Amino acid sequence: MGDHKEQPLRVGAAVRRRRRALELTLSVVAERSGLSVPFLSQVENERARPSRHSLEKVAAALGTTAATLLAAADPAGGVDVVRADEGEHTPARVRSLVRGHHQLHALEFIGDHDAGREFQHRNDELMYVVEGGIEVEAEGRAQRLGRGDTLYLTGGIRHRWRATVPETRVVVVAVGEHLDPGGA
């Protein structure tokens, strides 16, 4: 029942993300596709579902394919459960806790990772230590965090972190990079 693959896809969010990434207005996409601005707005806001033919027109106007837009679509349901045994950890033992393209991204890190790698994300981020401990360097200061501790980082802050205890588990939740922190 919680399987996101059984739910219809919301392609409107994928269309909007692509249009905004290209910095195009609805009017430009309407002109290029031969579809109306009101219809495109309804598609982006999930109030209308485009036919396959209309989706192909929109995709061409956005310089992509209908298949690519469908692959980037969000599941229609607002609730999606990712079970502990689902998904694969990468060799660095990182697992995504959220499927699809959403406003929030969540990753689980187990063990250590490239401690020398510096991160700087466009948007805000929260780190939560589930088990073990980490050391985070941010703004010229080192913070030690243990089980149950959280660290909030405002977007744009350069930081790096490392596990201080073997088999440490850290959950990182961040606002999606595709979102503009300043507005619409």
ABEGO torsion letter per residue (X at the ends): XABAAABBBBAAAAAAAAAAAAGBBAAAAAAAAGBBAAAAAAAAAGABBBBAAAAAAAAAAAGBBAAAAAAABBBABABBBBBAABEBBBAAGBBBABBEBBABBBBBBBEBBBAABBBBBABBBBBBBABEBBBBBBGGBBBBBBBGBBBBBBBGBBBBBBBABBGBBBBBBBBBAABBAAEX
